[in-house]
Amino acid sequence: MKILTTPRMERCIGCHSCSLACARLVHKRLSWDTAGIRISTSGGLSTGFEARNCLACNPAPCVNACPTGAYSQRKGGGVVVRKKLCIRCGECAKACPVDAIYLDLTSEPFVCIHCSRCVKYCPHDCIEMKEVAAEPVEGETAEEAQS
Amino acid sequence: MIRDFFRVLTINLTSGRSTIVEVGGRNEVAGGSGLAALLFNKYGQTDKPWDDPEQPLIFAIGPLTGYFPLMSKTVCAFKSPYHNQYAESHAGGRSALTLRFADLDALVITGKAARPVCISLGSRHIEIKEVHYLWGMDIFATGKYLRHMFRGSGHRSILRIGPAGEKGSPMACINADTYRHFGRLGSGAVMGVKNLKGIAIQGDASFPLPENKDYPKIFEEVHKQLTDTDMMSKYHNLGTPVNVIALNDIKALPVRNLQQTSDPNIAGISGEKFAEVALLRNNACSGCPVGCIHIGFVRERFSEENRYLYRQVAYDHEPIFATGSMLGVLDCFRVLDIMDVVERMGLDVMSSGVALAWATEALEKGIISESETIVPLKFGYAEGYKEAMQHLAMGTNEFYQTLSKGTLAAAEQYNGKDFACVLGQEMAGYATGETFFTSQALGFRHSHLDSAGYSYDQKPGEKNAGKAADFLIKDEQGRVFLTSMVSCLFARGVYNDELLGRCLDSVGYKDLAEKMSDVSRHIQKLRWKTRFATGFNPNSVSIPKRFTEIVTWKGAIDTEHLRTLKDEYAKRIIELGADNDKKTT
């Protein structure tokens, strides 16, 4: 399983190409908010940039916080979100320890699905997909997790 | 958001009231430069001075802003304190995308606040906040406070002025997001006279994308051209400072108030030297993967005990020319030192550098004395220029107050017009010859970006004023459409007419795409007509003697060709502005 990582954010120039690509390609929106990766400064433009993105927790606190089962654990970390089940309560965003989940005006959640589509748009290779061992999710054996 | 009208936020600082106005004309003026001219005609007062409280300060974006890469600039329009005429100044940074995501095509600020204020706005909020405690602060301190006062880190733009703007200096810029500027023709003073210290724009809305197959395909095509080909490598690599050596080699770099066009020691401020020893990192305007913003560093030892501080200063060809070669300062760190002061004060670097170059020569010639300049200005003496920049921004004495109105204004009072390097405003960093001098002297923005006169000078061919004027007019028409989109002009090699048409069509502006040629011609006329309505007379513009004394790789300047070309171009501009196109009213 692969997850999105941000190993070289020191190279980031703040172009927002990753966020715009995610919104455009995954969520079909023109936005730098409704995206699985969002960029902000560390403390002003003279201080460099930081990424807000899902760190692929396993177990993910947002899964536990979701009252309807809209969030489920993704193999290898992170979550799978079934928006049909989402009641827009915003509990997932509150539970995320790294502010990786964006809620729009209707409280619709946007979180990284580790799909890799943003990666090629970064001009400085700040972000990359990384292979991780698939930890078993609840109810799975280790063998089942790797299958 | 795709719409066949413009959604404009107007804010009146006198009353404190705001309004959302829907303005028609999308298929006539497109956006950006065209929209700004349309809005100035709606809200501006052609017969009142620039500092009349009712004069508007306009920020406009275009139909493609945010939808495609490098559609990342904002057009600022106002009546200029420099010449009291209609003017445009453009900047990158984040303001274009934040206006897009604030769901606005333009912002129009009129009136004058009773006390210093900042504006904070987004798609769902508008606030006018009293900030008397920020008045007097420099650009960087102001930016840091505004960051803490308003929300939206990363997805906002902070525009602000420094002491020069507060003082109403015609050389004051508006700083955009620390490293970019609405630099020329005094936009900072327009904010200053409105008691407007800063504007924080939060881009907090999002929009559905066009549901068709063309948009994603064209986006990929554009992105690939901008990133995979070498079309943008100049800007990605050394950046615009690559021009320093190139121009020096062909004897076309203004040096020491244009007393020379090259210098054997120019390597100390070359793009290569900056990259080798002073380049700290790069930054990008929002929506631009090229990232041409080059940020250098200077460090300063402030105590005997090896205690240092460091500063980050963005550099480009134009600031290097204006505070480097033009002032005879040929050490990149000393150039960054001067630029840092200019940034803090909120001055336009090109105007202020060229003005001090004139002052230095005037002092050398004994036309003025140190009682005027306060500090001993001398080519190459960076410390003197750092201090003089502060005097220029603060208007410390009558001399600096006059100089801040323009080098020609000072030359009128103190003499020395022959060596005032002014082409409509203080010159840009190209001494390529007759076509560029004409282009900047008469160009709409008096900018090297109005049309590629500097490039035309470098092409072999006969000296034909008619053909050169044809080129300038046609090139301006193409550029004015790009600045109505609003594209970064560095992408002009990618965004040709055919591609622009497909871009517009793919996001839903089919009508605009089908009549781009008519629309660009219309915008070109509308801008000139607006400029003329505020008093511009191209026949009154003179090109100082210094420009005729230089020698470039082509040899001496052909004064007869320069005169003929200037007259011819003036005639063409007047015809454009006088053309009674029904759409221009």
Chai-1 contact restraints between the chains, C-beta under 6 A:
chainA,res_idxA,chainB,res_idxB,connection_type,confidence,min_distance_angstrom,max_distance_angstrom,comment,restraint_id
A,I13,B,N282,contact,1.0,0.0,6.0,A-B,restraint_1
A,I13,B,N283,contact,1.0,0.0,6.0,A-B,restraint_2
A,I13,B,A284,contact,1.0,0.0,6.0,A-B,restraint_3
A,I13,B,G291,contact,1.0,0.0,6.0,A-B,restraint_4
A,G14,B,N283,contact,1.0,0.0,6.0,A-B,restraint_5
A,G14,B,A284,contact,1.0,0.0,6.0,A-B,restraint_6
A,C15,B,A284,contact,1.0,0.0,6.0,A-B,restraint_7
A,C15,B,C288,contact,1.0,0.0,6.0,A-B,restraint_8
A,C15,B,P289,contact,1.0,0.0,6.0,A-B,restraint_9
A,C15,B,G291,contact,1.0,0.0,6.0,A-B,restraint_10
A,H16,B,S286,contact,1.0,0.0,6.0,A-B,restraint_11
A,S17,B,P289,contact,1.0,0.0,6.0,A-B,restraint_12
A,K28,B,L209,contact,1.0,0.0,6.0,A-B,restraint_13
A,R29,B,S206,contact,1.0,0.0,6.0,A-B,restraint_14
A,L30,B,G66,contact,1.0,0.0,6.0,A-B,restraint_15
A,L30,B,F207,contact,1.0,0.0,6.0,A-B,restraint_16
A,L30,B,L209,contact,1.0,0.0,6.0,A-B,restraint_17
A,S31,B,S206,contact,1.0,0.0,6.0,A-B,restraint_18
A,W32,B,H155,contact,1.0,0.0,6.0,A-B,restraint_19
A,D33,B,S206,contact,1.0,0.0,6.0,A-B,restraint_20
A,T34,B,S206,contact,1.0,0.0,6.0,A-B,restraint_21
A,I39,B,G154,contact,1.0,0.0,6.0,A-B,restraint_22
A,S40,B,S153,contact,1.0,0.0,6.0,A-B,restraint_23
A,S40,B,G154,contact,1.0,0.0,6.0,A-B,restraint_24
A,T41,B,S153,contact,1.0,0.0,6.0,A-B,restraint_25
A,T41,B,G154,contact,1.0,0.0,6.0,A-B,restraint_26
A,G44,B,R147,contact,1.0,0.0,6.0,A-B,restraint_27
A,L45,B,D177,contact,1.0,0.0,6.0,A-B,restraint_28
A,L45,B,T178,contact,1.0,0.0,6.0,A-B,restraint_29
A,S46,B,Q312,contact,1.0,0.0,6.0,A-B,restraint_30
A,P123,B,P289,contact,1.0,0.0,6.0,A-B,restraint_31
